[in-house]
């Protein structure tokens, strides 16, 4: 299996399966001399973990991070950073009935057709547990970006048909983490929780939208023509499990706007009066806030019988077992932030001729 590495200067290579012994990765290109806050790294991993909410998986992992190399006396050395997180609470027997079966909207069929085998234990490499490695790499990237006062945060914009019509500039980041669904509005949070309860009662799942904001990026990041900043952000986001759509700036709304409405006019200091461009023009950052939405589909494992077929073409009825989220959106937020941090740092290092300004 190829294509397990992301990035050009700051690169992550990830490894591991959902029910294997561990999930991990190697980070290459991390600048030397960065102070490593291990509490921060672990907290980023903890944000991705299932909590005690009724709509998250019952899988209980401590997700304790082990760093094997690339850090000495509390600072990065510039050499590859190897790390892993052990899998301790996998219950592979829950998937024994699926050894020969293709689950609807999972990667079982496509993996089998491509590789001639698929790991039925929790989806194997296609499991969202793989995103642990992205969280760690993104956390290291955030530590570097902190030197440049670049801040990244994301929140739940929509779950099912419940929407938060946001003005992100008024959002308090602390309010995001106070919410069980990571929506900064208390009233909308209640509505989302009520919706999730009804969905779980039906044995079903739902999707939603994550919004991400990147503040403090200087003009000049992005490598036209094929490595445009928004193109790399889109690839990063669409590589996340269950991601189905990406839009930045005015996004799909631009299709119904006039040029006179969508154009961002300049101020005297060359900032812009509006930001329909989403902080990116011509594939290059323009110094304004970068913001984008990522749409996530419903979790494909539902607690209802589903008709499918096995490898021999025999009709079967799937009666799901295992531990699964009702909605992946709240747990996707730190993953979106991590992938955004990886992209921004990668382009920042290219922009600065591959070195960090002290």
DRENGUSE-517282 format. One line per field, with one value per residue: x, y, z of N, C-alpha, C in turn. Coordinates in pm, whole numbers, plus 50000, padded with zeros to 5 digits. Example, Ala and Ser with C-alpha at 12.3 -4.5 7.8 and 13.67 -1.06 7.14 Angstrom:
n.xx = 51319/51285
n.yy = 49431/49775
n.zz = 50780/50708
ca.xx = 51230/51367
ca.yy = 49550/49894
ca.zz = 50780/50714
c.xx = 51320/51290
c.yy = 49670/50003
c.zz = 50780/50787
END
This chain:
n.xx = 50085/50075/50131/50117/50224/50221/50265/50543/50781/50753/50667/50445/50446/50231/50132/49973/49679/49328/49276/49524/49850/49936/49904/50077/50351/50591/50746/50892/51117/51057/51143/51449/51503/51258/51054/50911/50598/50475/50244/50062/50065/49954/49705/49588/49555/49375/49149/49047/48963/48693/48440/48238/47997/47670/47663/47905/48162/48198/48447/48734/49027/49348/49520/49789/50071/50378/50696/50964/51194/51383/51346/51517/51627/51396/51350/51298/51511/51550/51577/51413/51097/50976/50687/50427/50105/49954/49715/49475/49219/49084/48827/48816/48658/48403/48369/48375/48167/48174/48373/48360/48201/48074/48037/47786/47876/48123/48483/48535/48473/48611/48879/48921/48897/49110/49342/49307/49253/49099/49104/48890/48854/48726/48762/49029/49303/49150/49007/48893/49059/49314/49363/49485/49761/49776/49684/49895/50111/50001/49987/50259/50315/50154/50294/50520/50403/50310/50522/50498/50271/50043/49721/49492/49165/48870/48519/48191/47967/47736/47505/47340/47034/47050/47168/47436/47450/47711/47919/48231/48425/48331/48336/48421/48690/48706/48440/48381/48500/48360/48120/47935/47916/48094/48008/47994/47767/47531/47251/47209/47367/47212/46993/47121/47206/46960/46868/47061/47004/46755/46826/47000/46821/46671/46846/47020/47250/47420/47542/47742/47884/48205/48364/48659/48908/49191/49416/49637/49818/50072/50093/50166/50198/50173/50190/50161/50135/49995/50015/49851/49745/49481/49420/49590/49495/49237/49290/49405/49189/48993/49112/49055/48875/48540/48495/48327/48300/48441/48483/48597/48623/48380/48285/48053/47847/47938/47873/47622/47651/47723/48004/48056/47959/48108/48373/48664/48729/49008/49153/49330/49564/49605/49480/49165/48826/48617/48600/48557/48724/48836/49084/49272/49415/49457/49572/49747/49820/49670/49697/49469/49216/49206/48950/48734/48497/48420/48247/48094/47998/47722/47805/47880/47820/47534/47285/47095/46943/47092/47076/47309/47596/47813/48157/48121/47902/47668/47357/47322/47221/47316/47378/47464/47745/47979/48146/48050/48037/47754/47756/48025/48126/48188/48423/48584/48683/48940/49098/49062/49176/49439/49525/49507/49706/49935/49944/49971/50215/50390/50381/50473/50737/50837/50807/50984/51226/51279/51350/51308/51237/51406
n.yy = 49881/50206/50566/50669/50890/51234/51571/51791/51929/51947/51648/51374/51033/50773/50482/50164/49985/49969/49757/49656/49627/49883/50236/50472/50691/50868/51172/51388/51653/51840/52140/52205/52266/52335/52381/52118/52054/51819/51773/51925/51789/51543/51627/51712/51467/51357/51512/51400/51153/50923/51047/51043/51081/51009/50975/50893/50648/50347/50251/50229/50371/50460/50606/50686/50870/50774/50881/50812/50909/51195/51400/51572/51650/51796/51939/51960/51791/51813/51583/51277/51232/50977/50800/50643/50503/50279/50018/49908/49832/49691/49497/49251/49029/49119/49160/48924/48809/48945/48872/48778/48958/49246/49561/49812/50124/50130/50078/49817/49665/49806/49803/49527/49468/49615/49526/49256/49162/49240/49407/49314/49378/49619/49784/49811/49957/50153/50260/50525/50547/50563/50832/50921/50947/51172/51367/51385/51470/51710/51844/51882/52051/52271/52364/52470/52664/52837/53002/53190/53320/53212/53097/52829/52715/52515/52436/52297/52345/52247/51986/51716/51850/52072/52389/52619/52946/53117/53388/53395/53560/53652/53444/53272/53077/52912/52853/52664/52421/52379/52283/51983/51898/52053/52300/52647/52780/52781/52733/52624/52401/52248/52185/52034/51815/51705/51628/51434/51243/51152/51041/50835/50676/50578/50402/50493/50709/51029/51310/51610/51946/52089/52388/52571/52799/52989/53196/53473/53416/53511/53708/53531/53251/52943/52759/52812/52634/52401/52341/52504/52688/52650/52419/52227/52234/52140/51879/51775/51786/51631/51389/51293/51054/50990/51246/51453/51687/52009/52354/52688/53030/53222/53001/52760/52937/53142/53084/53185/53452/53792/53939/54191/54165/53963/54033/54130/54429/54655/54802/55102/55014/54780/54560/54383/54487/54308/53946/53738/53582/53408/53436/53361/53410/53350/53114/53174/53286/53583/53732/53777/53630/53278/53067/52781/52521/52184/51906/51624/51287/51073/50833/50515/50268/50149/50087/49904/49632/49552/49490/49307/49175/48888/48781/48584/48652/48595/48669/48850/48939/49204/49232/49462/49485/49594/49910/50232/50571/50790/51025/51167/51421/51605/51482/51498/51751/51820/51678/51800/52049/51963/51865/52101/52251/52105/52146/52429/52474/52326/52474/52715/52657/52610/52865/53010/52925/52668/52683/52774/53093/53228
n.zz = 50000/49898/49926/50193/50302/50377/50275/50186/50275/50560/50672/50717/50778/50820/51015/51087/51209/51295/51475/51516/51678/51735/51658/51466/51365/51155/51167/50948/50876/51068/51221/51405/51760/51865/52141/52314/52424/52606/52749/52608/52360/52439/52527/52289/52162/52342/52295/52066/52148/52229/52445/52740/52626/52496/52225/52123/52049/52249/52286/52483/52511/52635/52487/52515/52445/52296/52235/52033/51910/51790/51969/52217/52536/52579/52345/51988/51756/51489/51352/51231/51385/51562/51665/51862/51947/52158/52086/52297/52365/52172/52026/51852/51801/51773/51510/51374/51228/50995/50824/50559/50436/50264/50382/50351/50209/50335/50329/50264/50025/49819/49912/49907/49634/49534/49676/49719/49964/50276/50587/50816/51077/51244/51029/50974/50818/50707/50909/51124/51337/51251/51229/51457/51423/51265/51437/51621/51457/51370/51612/51676/51461/51529/51751/51631/51465/51654/51710/51518/51575/51465/51465/51495/51481/51513/51477/51543/51294/51188/51253/51128/51034/51191/51232/51295/51254/51203/51323/51304/51414/51650/51818/52116/52189/52410/52459/52271/52349/52581/52503/52446/52187/52061/51963/51967/52058/52309/52303/52048/52077/52259/52095/51900/52053/52129/51878/51813/52007/51921/51676/51755/51897/51691/51587/51401/51213/51166/50971/50924/50947/50972/51064/51000/51107/51027/51161/51131/50929/50714/50407/50104/50123/49956/49652/49340/49026/49076/49344/49495/49781/49876/49740/49851/50111/50064/49972/50204/50385/50259/50273/50517/50706/50612/50516/50287/50143/50055/50103/50058/50173/50004/49879/49757/49746/49592/49336/49287/49311/49207/49033/49133/49385/49500/49487/49668/49789/49823/50116/50219/50342/50214/50318/50305/50245/50262/50289/50099/49956/50128/50246/50060/49745/49405/49474/49674/50003/50136/50363/50509/50724/50690/50601/50608/50519/50606/50501/50647/50606/50718/50972/50848/50969/51101/51351/51256/51077/50763/50416/50225/50040/50022/49962/49778/49640/49762/49909/50210/50543/50736/51074/51280/51505/51758/51836/51785/51662/51679/51545/51377/51375/51605/51708/51490/51476/51610/51433/51184/51249/51295/51042/50898/51027/50957/50679/50663/50802/50640/50399/50501/50568/50313/50207/50364/50277/50373/50642/50986/51111/51375
ca.xx = 50000/50154/50062/50095/50300/50159/50351/50665/50893/50705/50601/50400/50418/50158/50120/49889/49539/49238/49287/49662/49909/49956/49894/50191/50399/50721/50741/51020/51118/51023/51262/51512/51498/51121/51024/50802/50506/50415/50107/49983/50052/49860/49572/49535/49506/49257/49035/48995/48911/48552/48418/48127/47872/47589/47672/48039/48195/48229/48585/48808/49171/49412/49588/49910/50170/50518/50786/51083/51313/51365/51333/51625/51626/51274/51340/51316/51650/51554/51579/51278/51026/50898/50595/50318/50002/49912/49575/49459/49079/49021/48746/48807/48553/48278/48366/48392/48060/48192/48494/48337/48089/48102/47943/47750/47942/48254/48591/48558/48469/48716/49007/48931/48919/49243/49452/49279/49230/49062/49106/48752/48852/48711/48799/49173/49371/49048/48943/48926/49164/49438/49382/49570/49893/49759/49672/50029/50187/49940/50024/50396/50306/50100/50400/50605/50324/50296/50630/50455/50139/49938/49625/49397/49059/48755/48400/48078/47878/47608/47484/47211/46976/47062/47278/47480/47484/47818/48011/48341/48505/48273/48340/48521/48738/48672/48301/48376/48533/48258/48004/47950/47928/48192/47943/48010/47639/47468/47116/47222/47420/47099/46915/47200/47202/46826/46864/47144/46931/46650/46893/47048/46704/46630/46952/47076/47361/47404/47664/47743/47985/48304/48424/48793/48964/49335/49441/49776/49904/50119/50076/50274/50202/50105/50280/50090/49995/49930/50020/49782/49720/49348/49420/49650/49401/49128/49339/49421/49059/48922/49178/49002/48764/48401/48483/48259/48299/48529/48467/48664/48570/48237/48253/47949/47761/47993/47809/47500/47684/47781/48141/48055/47927/48206/48508/48712/48795/49120/49169/49454/49678/49601/49388/49044/48705/48546/48692/48495/48833/48877/49225/49357/49388/49554/49639/49846/49758/49675/49711/49341/49182/49171/48842/48676/48404/48436/48124/48116/47880/47683/47883/47811/47771/47411/47234/46978/46980/47107/47096/47433/47642/47946/48255/48074/47780/47551/47286/47330/47169/47415/47327/47588/47796/48090/48127/48058/47978/47630/47798/48170/48166/48261/48556/48661/48733/49085/49162/49061/49278/49572/49559/49529/49837/50037/49951/50023/50358/50460/50396/50553/50876/50874/50813/51102/51343/51295/51400/51224/51299/51411
ca.yy = 50000/50328/50692/50686/51008/51361/51687/51796/51962/51888/51528/51269/50897/50706/50336/50098/49953/49988/49648/49611/49651/50025/50337/50560/50763/50933/51311/51432/51794/51931/52220/52180/52370/52366/52326/52020/52051/51687/51782/51976/51680/51444/51687/51709/51329/51337/51578/51309/51031/50922/51082/50967/51121/50898/50964/50851/50507/50300/50202/50303/50365/50573/50683/50744/50892/50736/50940/50727/50976/51330/51497/51558/51754/51876/52013/51883/51791/51825/51447/51221/51208/50854/50794/50547/50491/50139/49977/49820/49795/49639/49376/49202/48928/49185/49169/48791/48779/49028/48830/48758/49045/49384/49650/49927/50255/50114/50054/49674/49620/49868/49749/49389/49469/49672/49452/49114/49131/49356/49383/49335/49415/49762/49858/49807/50083/50251/50307/50661/50543/50604/50977/50950/50992/51309/51454/51407/51555/51843/51908/51932/52165/52384/52417/52554/52779/52928/53098/53291/53369/53157/53022/52747/52654/52468/52412/52234/52441/52183/51842/51687/51973/52178/52473/52735/53053/53175/53497/53333/53661/53676/53318/53248/52940/52835/52809/52546/52301/52360/52217/51840/51876/52153/52413/52753/52838/52691/52696/52533/52276/52172/52134/51928/51698/51646/51562/51314/51143/51093/50960/50712/50595/50512/50312/50553/50801/51152/51382/51751/52034/52152/52510/52593/52932/53002/53339/53515/53372/53624/53690/53465/53105/52878/52734/52789/52629/52280/52332/52618/52666/52592/52283/52138/52224/52053/51740/51735/51765/51520/51263/51251/50959/51038/51380/51447/51814/52116/52485/52794/53161/53221/52863/52735/53056/53229/53050/53265/53592/53872/53978/54311/54124/53867/54091/54187/54557/54684/54920/55172/54934/54659/54458/54388/54527/54182/53832/53628/53499/53311/53451/53303/53459/53293/53001/53227/53358/53729/53795/53778/53500/53166/52990/52682/52423/52044/51830/51483/51202/50992/50711/50411/50158/50184/49978/49848/49531/49600/49387/49321/49054/48846/48770/48485/48702/48547/48773/48837/49050/49245/49276/49525/49485/49688/50037/50332/50702/50828/51135/51181/51561/51664/51424/51533/51888/51826/51621/51909/52145/51903/51863/52241/52290/52038/52215/52565/52466/52278/52588/52817/52616/52637/53010/53059/52850/52545/52700/52856/53216/53226
ca.zz = 50000/49887/49958/50336/50342/50341/50291/50106/50364/50685/50620/50807/50730/50929/51003/51186/51183/51408/51572/51525/51809/51760/51553/51485/51248/51155/51120/50895/50838/51178/51251/51536/51861/51907/52272/52304/52538/52599/52799/52496/52264/52491/52532/52153/52142/52427/52231/51963/52212/52269/52584/52797/52561/52445/52080/52082/52066/52385/52292/52584/52495/52704/52382/52574/52339/52316/52135/52031/51858/51737/52078/52315/52639/52569/52219/51865/51710/51343/51297/51228/51511/51557/51779/51848/52051/52160/52088/52413/52390/52050/52044/51715/51787/51733/51363/51316/51132/50875/50754/50415/50397/50230/50449/50268/50226/50396/50233/50252/49886/49739/49957/49861/49490/49506/49737/49729/50105/50356/50731/50859/51220/51264/50909/50951/50784/50670/51030/51167/51439/51183/51242/51573/51378/51214/51554/51677/51364/51374/51740/51659/51370/51604/51836/51546/51420/51767/51696/51420/51620/51379/51546/51419/51562/51437/51560/51475/51230/51158/51274/51065/50979/51292/51188/51371/51161/51282/51294/51377/51482/51783/51893/52220/52171/52531/52449/52184/52427/52685/52441/52420/52043/52015/51900/52065/52098/52406/52260/51934/52133/52313/51982/51837/52141/52115/51747/51821/52086/51836/51575/51819/51930/51566/51544/51281/51230/51089/50938/50963/50888/51059/51011/51053/51085/51046/51181/51148/50819/50636/50262/50030/50133/49846/49540/49215/48988/49124/49490/49554/49923/49896/49684/49950/50223/50021/49974/50344/50449/50194/50310/50647/50696/50608/50458/50157/50072/50103/50040/50132/50137/49969/49843/49657/49736/49488/49208/49271/49337/49099/49060/49216/49521/49550/49488/49794/49761/49911/50199/50189/50389/50131/50369/50222/50316/50283/50276/50026/49904/50230/50280/49955/49610/49313/49539/49769/50116/50120/50493/50579/50783/50603/50662/50518/50574/50565/50523/50681/50584/50834/50999/50770/51053/51171/51435/51190/50979/50627/50315/50150/49974/50063/49854/49680/49578/49836/49982/50355/50623/50836/51204/51329/51641/51767/51905/51679/51688/51611/51457/51391/51360/51719/51720/51370/51487/51626/51314/51087/51293/51278/50901/50859/51080/50876/50550/50680/50835/50521/50309/50568/50554/50173/50191/50435/50230/50450/50777/51074/51160/51522
c.xx = 50088/50073/50023/50171/50231/50256/50477/50789/50864/50618/50563/50385/50351/50154/50020/49746/49458/49258/49426/49719/49924/49925/50011/50233/50541/50703/50881/51010/51076/51148/51320/51487/51359/51095/50899/50723/50430/50272/50014/49960/49946/49719/49508/49482/49378/49133/48970/48927/48760/48541/48302/47993/47800/47609/47812/48060/48226/48371/48665/48958/49233/49489/49712/50021/50309/50600/50920/51209/51280/51347/51442/51625/51511/51258/51358/51460/51663/51561/51437/51222/50939/50812/50492/50224/49951/49760/49557/49317/49008/48945/48716/48695/48419/48260/48378/48289/48077/48313/48476/48236/48138/47995/47911/47823/48069/48358/48618/48572/48587/48855/49026/48962/49060/49355/49430/49255/49179/49059/48968/48743/48845/48751/48947/49233/49271/48975/48985/49029/49300/49467/49460/49705/49886/49752/49810/50111/50133/49976/50167/50396/50254/50206/50494/50529/50303/50404/50590/50319/50027/49849/49525/49291/48941/48640/48292/47983/47740/47614/47346/47157/46976/47186/47308/47526/47585/47869/48137/48427/48454/48282/48452/48562/48702/48530/48288/48397/48436/48139/48033/47969/48025/48129/47944/47882/47564/47330/47120/47277/47306/47017/46988/47197/47067/46813/46944/47076/46825/46711/46942/46931/46655/46731/47025/47195/47335/47539/47657/47858/48075/48355/48557/48841/49112/49367/49591/49870/49944/50092/50195/50281/50117/50197/50202/50183/49926/49933/49959/49744/49584/49340/49481/49563/49286/49171/49352/49288/48985/48992/49130/48883/48630/48385/48426/48263/48390/48494/48537/48611/48421/48192/48147/47850/47809/47926/47684/47525/47732/47925/48150/48023/48038/48348/48541/48791/48902/49094/49305/49577/49688/49542/49262/48921/48618/48645/48622/48600/48878/49025/49322/49316/49498/49630/49739/49774/49775/49681/49582/49316/49151/49059/48778/48583/48438/48308/48158/47985/47839/47777/47811/47762/47649/47359/47099/47024/46987/47133/47227/47468/47781/48036/48215/47945/47654/47488/47291/47263/47270/47342/47445/47615/47910/48049/48152/47992/47844/47661/47947/48215/48240/48403/48644/48729/48884/49161/49170/49169/49418/49615/49583/49667/49950/50055/50016/50172/50439/50484/50479/50701/50924/50895/50940/51227/51382/51354/51302/51302/51293/51353
c.yy = 50124/50447/50703/50805/51133/51474/51677/51829/51907/51769/51432/51139/50822/50556/50286/50078/49964/49883/49586/49645/49799/50107/50433/50630/50812/51071/51347/51579/51889/52009/52187/52295/52409/52302/52239/52017/51918/51686/51830/51865/51579/51499/51689/51570/51305/51402/51488/51186/51038/50965/50998/51005/51001/50875/50924/50703/50473/50246/50291/50278/50483/50661/50756/50750/50849/50794/50868/50802/51118/51437/51468/51678/51853/51956/51920/51898/51814/51691/51390/51193/51084/50843/50684/50556/50348/50125/49876/49769/49750/49511/49319/49101/48989/49184/49033/48758/48854/48987/48824/48856/49186/49474/49772/50054/50250/50091/49906/49629/49677/49820/49608/49383/49520/49581/49301/49068/49257/49316/49417/49383/49567/49847/49863/49944/50193/50308/50450/50662/50579/50751/51017/51006/51135/51409/51487/51498/51697/51917/51961/52055/52288/52447/52507/52681/52882/53036/53216/53352/53329/53068/52950/52695/52617/52443/52346/52341/52380/52036/51809/51813/52088/52260/52586/52840/53144/53308/53460/53434/53691/53553/53319/53101/52853/52782/52683/52420/52278/52279/52070/51811/51975/52259/52527/52819/52739/52644/52598/52399/52188/52109/52019/51801/51628/51570/51431/51204/51074/51002/50828/50619/50518/50408/50363/50644/50927/51217/51526/51826/52091/52277/52532/52732/52930/53150/53365/53472/53494/53603/53614/53315/53043/52869/52706/52715/52511/52262/52456/52586/52602/52450/52185/52125/52130/51907/51688/51701/51646/51386/51211/51158/51030/51179/51369/51577/51916/52244/52589/52929/53154/53087/52851/52852/53151/53204/53134/53414/53661/53907/54099/54279/54040/53925/54151/54314/54586/54806/54983/55091/54799/54537/54469/54418/54406/54068/53713/53534/53394/53316/53401/53360/53408/53176/53042/53303/53508/53805/53806/53639/53398/53089/52897/52589/52284/51970/51683/51405/51132/50872/50594/50291/50205/50063/49928/49738/49592/49482/49413/49187/49019/48831/48671/48529/48654/48660/48746/48958/49079/49291/49332/49500/49585/49819/50150/50463/50717/50939/51159/51326/51618/51611/51455/51669/51894/51767/51725/52012/52091/51905/52004/52287/52230/52111/52353/52562/52422/52394/52700/52784/52635/52786/53068/52981/52736/52563/52789/52978/53216/53353
c.zz = 50000/49942/50105/50392/50291/50369/50207/50190/50503/50646/50732/50729/50844/50905/51107/51142/51312/51517/51571/51661/51840/51636/51573/51358/51264/51094/51073/50857/50947/51216/51389/51633/51908/52044/52264/52433/52531/52653/52688/52393/52311/52494/52393/52120/52221/52367/52125/52024/52231/52416/52637/52736/52501/52295/52031/52111/52211/52396/52387/52568/52571/52606/52435/52469/52383/52202/52144/51989/51818/51841/52181/52407/52619/52442/52100/51818/51560/51275/51300/51368/51494/51682/51755/51967/52046/52151/52200/52430/52263/52082/51907/51695/51748/51581/51295/51209/51000/50792/50603/50357/50363/50292/50360/50309/50310/50287/50208/50106/49806/49781/49902/49711/49455/49553/49745/49871/50172/50502/50785/51004/51235/51145/50881/50928/50748/50791/51064/51279/51380/51204/51367/51530/51325/51329/51610/51587/51365/51502/51734/51568/51442/51694/51757/51506/51530/51764/51607/51456/51525/51466/51456/51515/51471/51532/51476/51423/51208/51197/51222/51001/51080/51261/51287/51269/51230/51230/51373/51454/51623/51873/51997/52210/52292/52527/52363/52266/52542/52633/52415/52271/51978/51925/52002/52113/52186/52361/52142/51979/52186/52201/51913/51921/52134/51984/51751/51902/52002/51730/51634/51851/51808/51520/51422/51316/51148/51064/50984/50897/50998/50990/51079/51015/51116/51048/51194/51039/50735/50487/50203/50040/50023/49726/49412/49117/49057/49275/49553/49698/49947/49842/49784/50074/50187/50023/50116/50408/50389/50215/50444/50625/50700/50553/50317/50079/50138/50030/50126/50085/50110/49916/49736/49645/49625/49353/49182/49295/49209/49136/49150/49361/49583/49558/49624/49764/49866/49998/50166/50231/50318/50203/50282/50306/50349/50266/50212/49968/50005/50260/50176/49820/49517/49372/49644/49880/50098/50253/50572/50640/50674/50672/50559/50594/50521/50600/50547/50663/50715/50849/50931/50851/51131/51247/51384/51096/50839/50533/50242/50085/50024/49941/49746/49612/49645/49915/50132/50420/50733/50961/51281/51476/51644/51830/51805/51722/51617/51510/51482/51400/51482/51734/51599/51384/51512/51508/51203/51123/51266/51132/50848/50905/50998/50743/50564/50712/50713/50423/50370/50554/50410/50152/50252/50399/50324/50589/50856/51117/51312/51580
END
